[in-house]
Amino acid sequence: MSNIDAVMKQNRTGAFGGLLIAIRVISMIALLLACLPLYYLWRLLRRRRFWPRVFLAGIGMIAGLNLSVRGRPRRGALFLANHVSWLDIPAIATGSGTAFVAHDGLAANPLLRRLCAMNDTVFVARHRRTSVARQAEELRHALDDTGALTLFPEGTTGNGIALLPFKSALLSAIEPLPPGAVVQPVLLAYDEAEEIAWLGDEPGLTNACRILARWRPVRATLHFLEPLEGAALENRKTIAAAAQAAIASAMRGG
C-alpha cells in the first residue's frame, strides 16, 4: 500500500477524495512546469520578481483556497503573522507578493530548498547564535530585493482559534530594525480553522491530503493590520508582544 493510499484509508477520503487529490496534485505539477521557464526568463531579463507569486496563488486556487483581503500591505514591511497551515504560504503570498523567513531545517530537503529559494526565502538558524549577524544582513538584503518578508513568530502552527506565544528570539535577526523597515502584524483567519490546522504529530502528507480531498472551498480572510509604531519597535521583545496583542485583538473582532 502506498503512502497516499494509507493516508486515504486513515482519513476515509474514499474514491472521490482520492480522485480529487490526484487531479489537484497533477494540476500543481503542471503549474510548476509552466512557471519554471518563465521564472528563469524573468531572471535573465532582470525583471521584478513575479512568477513566484503567480505560482503560489495558483497553488492556493488549486487547493481550494478562497481568499479575501482586508487592509493594505505596506511596501518594505516585515509581516508578523499567525501560523495555522501550509496554506498560509500561498495565502499571504497571494495577498502581498511576500517572500518568507523559514527555519533552516527546511533546507535539508533539496527539492523544498530549491522551491523556497526561488521565492527568495531567507533561512535562519534558530539555535546558532553566532550566525545572527549574517542572518540580519541577509534579511536586510531580502527586504530591499523583495519588498516584503513574512515571519511566523509562533515558531509552529496553531489551531487558528488562539495564538501560541510569540517567540521574540525568532526576531533576533531584525534587531535593530533596518532603516525604513515597517513591521506589520497580519491575521490569517480561516472559516474552518480547526479542520485546516496542522497540529501535533500529524504528518505533513496526511494534512495535505486531508485538505486536498475537501470538496468545500477553504475560506480565509487575510487581515493586514496597522503597522507597529513608537515604543512597540524598541526591541525584539516589544515587537513580539505588540504584534501578538494586535493579532489577538483582531481575532476577537477588536
C-alpha positions as CSV (number, residue, x, y, z in Angstrom):
1,M,0.0,0.0,0.0
2,S,1.4,3.4,-1.0
3,N,1.8,6.3,1.5
4,I,-1.1,8.1,-0.3
5,D,-3.3,5.0,-0.1
6,A,-2.6,4.7,3.6
7,V,-3.5,8.4,4.1
8,M,-6.7,8.0,2.2
9,K,-7.7,5.0,4.3
10,Q,-6.8,6.8,7.5
11,N,-8.9,9.9,6.6
12,R,-11.7,7.9,4.9
13,T,-11.5,10.2,1.8
14,G,-13.0,7.5,-0.4
15,A,-12.7,7.1,-4.2
16,F,-13.9,10.7,-4.9
17,G,-11.5,12.2,-2.4
18,G,-8.6,10.2,-3.9
19,L,-9.6,11.4,-7.4
20,L,-9.7,15.0,-6.2
21,I,-6.3,14.6,-4.6
22,A,-4.8,13.2,-7.8
23,I,-6.3,15.9,-10.0
24,R,-5.0,18.6,-7.7
25,V,-1.5,17.2,-7.4
26,I,-1.3,16.8,-11.2
27,S,-2.5,20.3,-11.7
28,M,0.1,21.6,-9.2
29,I,2.9,19.8,-11.1
30,A,1.6,21.2,-14.4
31,L,1.6,24.7,-12.9
32,L,5.2,24.3,-11.7
33,L,6.3,23.1,-15.1
34,A,4.6,26.1,-16.8
35,C,6.0,28.7,-14.3
36,L,9.6,27.4,-14.3
37,P,10.8,28.6,-17.7
38,L,9.0,31.9,-17.3
39,Y,10.7,32.4,-13.9
40,Y,14.2,31.8,-15.4
41,L,13.3,34.1,-18.3
42,W,12.3,36.9,-15.9
43,R,15.6,36.5,-14.0
44,L,17.6,36.5,-17.2
45,L,15.9,39.8,-18.2
46,R,16.4,41.2,-14.6
47,R,12.7,41.9,-14.3
48,R,11.0,42.3,-11.0
49,R,10.0,39.0,-9.2
50,F,6.6,38.0,-10.5
51,W,6.3,34.3,-11.2
52,P,6.7,33.0,-7.6
53,R,3.6,35.0,-6.6
54,V,1.7,33.6,-9.6
55,F,2.8,30.1,-8.8
56,L,1.8,30.3,-5.1
57,A,-1.5,32.0,-5.9
58,G,-2.2,29.1,-8.4
59,I,-1.3,26.5,-5.7
60,G,-3.8,28.1,-3.4
61,M,-6.5,28.1,-6.0
62,I,-5.9,24.5,-6.9
63,A,-6.1,23.6,-3.2
64,G,-9.5,25.2,-3.0
65,L,-8.4,28.4,-1.2
66,N,-11.0,31.2,-1.4
67,L,-9.2,34.3,-0.1
68,S,-10.5,37.7,1.0
69,V,-8.1,40.5,1.8
70,R,-8.6,43.4,4.2
71,G,-6.3,46.2,4.9
72,R,-3.2,47.2,2.9
73,P,0.2,45.5,2.8
74,R,3.0,48.1,3.2
75,R,6.0,48.2,1.0
76,G,9.2,47.2,2.7
77,A,7.3,45.5,5.5
78,L,8.2,42.6,7.7
79,F,4.9,40.8,8.2
80,L,4.5,39.0,11.5
81,A,1.6,36.5,11.0
82,N,-0.1,33.8,12.9
83,H,0.5,30.3,11.6
84,V,-2.2,27.7,11.0
85,S,-1.4,25.6,7.9
86,W,0.9,25.2,4.9
87,L,-1.9,27.1,3.1
88,D,-0.7,30.2,4.9
89,I,2.2,30.5,2.4
90,P,0.1,30.7,-0.7
91,A,-2.5,32.9,1.1
92,I,-0.1,35.6,2.3
93,A,2.0,35.4,-1.0
94,T,-1.2,35.9,-3.0
95,G,-2.2,38.9,-0.9
96,S,1.2,40.7,-0.9
97,G,3.8,39.0,-3.1
98,T,6.0,38.5,0.0
99,A,9.0,36.3,0.4
100,F,9.3,34.3,3.7
101,V,11.7,33.7,6.6
102,A,12.0,29.9,7.4
103,H,14.0,27.8,9.8
104,D,17.0,26.1,8.2
105,G,15.6,22.6,8.8
106,L,13.5,23.1,5.7
107,A,16.7,23.4,3.7
108,A,17.5,19.7,4.4
109,N,15.2,18.7,1.6
110,P,16.9,19.6,-1.7
111,L,13.6,20.0,-3.7
112,L,11.9,22.0,-1.0
113,R,15.0,24.2,-0.5
114,R,15.1,24.9,-4.3
115,L,11.4,25.9,-4.4
116,C,11.9,28.1,-1.3
117,A,15.0,29.7,-2.8
118,M,13.0,30.6,-6.0
119,N,10.7,32.6,-3.8
120,D,13.7,34.3,-2.2
121,T,13.2,32.6,1.2
122,V,15.6,33.5,3.9
123,F,16.7,30.6,6.0
124,V,17.6,31.3,9.6
125,A,19.3,29.0,12.2
126,R,17.3,29.2,15.4
127,H,19.9,27.6,17.6
128,R,23.2,29.1,16.3
129,R,23.6,32.5,17.9
130,T,26.9,33.1,16.1
131,S,25.0,33.4,12.8
132,V,22.7,36.2,13.9
133,A,24.8,39.0,12.3
134,R,25.0,37.2,9.0
135,Q,21.3,36.4,9.0
136,A,20.5,40.0,9.9
137,E,22.4,41.1,6.8
138,E,20.5,38.6,4.6
139,L,17.2,39.8,5.9
140,R,18.1,43.4,5.2
141,H,19.1,42.5,1.6
142,A,15.9,40.4,1.2
143,L,13.7,43.3,2.3
144,D,15.3,45.6,-0.2
145,D,15.1,43.0,-3.0
146,T,11.6,41.5,-2.5
147,G,9.7,44.5,-0.9
148,A,8.3,42.3,2.0
149,L,9.2,39.4,4.2
150,T,6.9,37.2,6.3
151,L,7.9,35.6,9.6
152,F,5.7,33.3,11.8
153,P,6.7,34.3,15.4
154,E,4.8,31.4,16.9
155,G,7.5,29.1,15.5
156,T,5.0,26.4,14.7
157,T,1.4,26.0,13.6
158,G,-1.5,26.7,16.0
159,N,-5.2,25.9,15.9
160,G,-6.3,29.2,14.3
161,I,-8.6,29.9,17.3
162,A,-6.0,31.1,19.8
163,L,-2.4,32.3,19.4
164,L,0.6,30.5,20.7
165,P,3.2,32.8,22.5
166,F,5.3,34.8,20.0
167,K,8.9,33.9,20.4
168,S,11.0,37.1,20.4
169,A,14.2,35.0,19.8
170,L,12.9,34.4,16.3
171,L,13.2,38.2,15.7
172,S,16.9,38.4,16.7
173,A,18.0,38.8,13.1
174,I,15.9,42.0,12.7
175,E,17.3,43.8,15.8
176,P,18.0,46.6,15.3
177,L,15.4,47.1,12.6
178,P,16.8,48.1,9.2
179,P,16.4,51.8,8.4
180,G,12.9,52.5,7.0
181,A,11.6,49.0,7.7
182,V,8.0,48.6,8.7
183,V,6.7,45.9,11.0
184,Q,3.1,45.0,10.1
185,P,1.1,42.3,12.0
186,V,-1.1,40.1,9.8
187,L,-4.0,37.9,10.9
188,L,-4.9,34.9,8.7
189,A,-8.4,33.8,9.7
190,Y,-9.9,30.5,8.3
191,D,-13.6,29.9,8.5
192,E,-13.0,26.3,9.5
193,A,-9.7,26.7,11.2
194,E,-9.8,23.6,13.3
195,E,-10.4,21.4,10.2
196,I,-7.5,23.1,8.3
197,A,-4.9,23.4,11.1
198,W,-1.8,21.3,11.0
199,L,-1.3,20.3,14.6
200,G,0.6,17.9,16.9
201,D,2.2,14.9,15.4
202,E,0.1,14.8,12.2
203,P,2.4,14.0,9.3
204,G,2.6,16.7,6.6
205,L,1.4,14.3,3.9
206,T,-1.7,13.4,6.0
207,N,-2.6,17.1,6.5
208,A,-2.0,17.9,2.8
209,C,-4.2,15.0,1.6
210,R,-6.9,15.9,4.1
211,I,-7.1,19.4,2.7
212,L,-6.8,18.4,-1.0
213,A,-9.6,15.8,-0.6
214,R,-12.1,18.5,0.5
215,W,-14.9,19.3,-1.8
216,R,-15.8,22.5,0.1
217,P,-13.6,25.6,-0.5
218,V,-11.1,26.7,2.2
219,R,-12.4,30.1,3.0
220,A,-10.0,32.5,4.6
221,T,-9.6,36.2,5.3
222,L,-6.2,37.9,5.3
223,H,-6.1,41.0,7.6
224,F,-3.2,43.4,7.1
225,L,-3.3,45.3,10.4
226,E,-1.9,48.7,11.2
227,P,2.0,48.8,11.3
228,L,3.6,49.0,14.8
229,E,4.8,52.4,15.9
230,G,6.7,54.1,18.6
231,A,7.7,52.2,21.7
232,A,6.4,48.9,20.2
233,L,9.5,49.0,17.9
234,E,12.0,49.5,20.7
235,N,13.4,45.9,20.6
236,R,12.5,42.4,19.6
237,K,10.6,41.7,22.8
238,T,8.4,44.7,22.4
239,I,7.9,44.0,18.8
240,A,6.8,40.4,19.5
241,A,4.5,41.5,22.3
242,A,2.9,44.3,20.3
243,A,2.3,42.1,17.2
244,Q,0.8,39.3,19.3
245,A,-1.5,41.8,21.1
246,A,-2.6,43.3,17.7
247,I,-3.4,39.9,16.1
248,A,-5.1,38.6,19.3
249,S,-7.3,41.7,19.3
250,A,-8.2,41.3,15.6
251,M,-9.1,37.6,16.3
252,R,-11.6,38.9,18.9
253,G,-13.0,41.3,16.5
254,G,-11.3,44.3,18.2
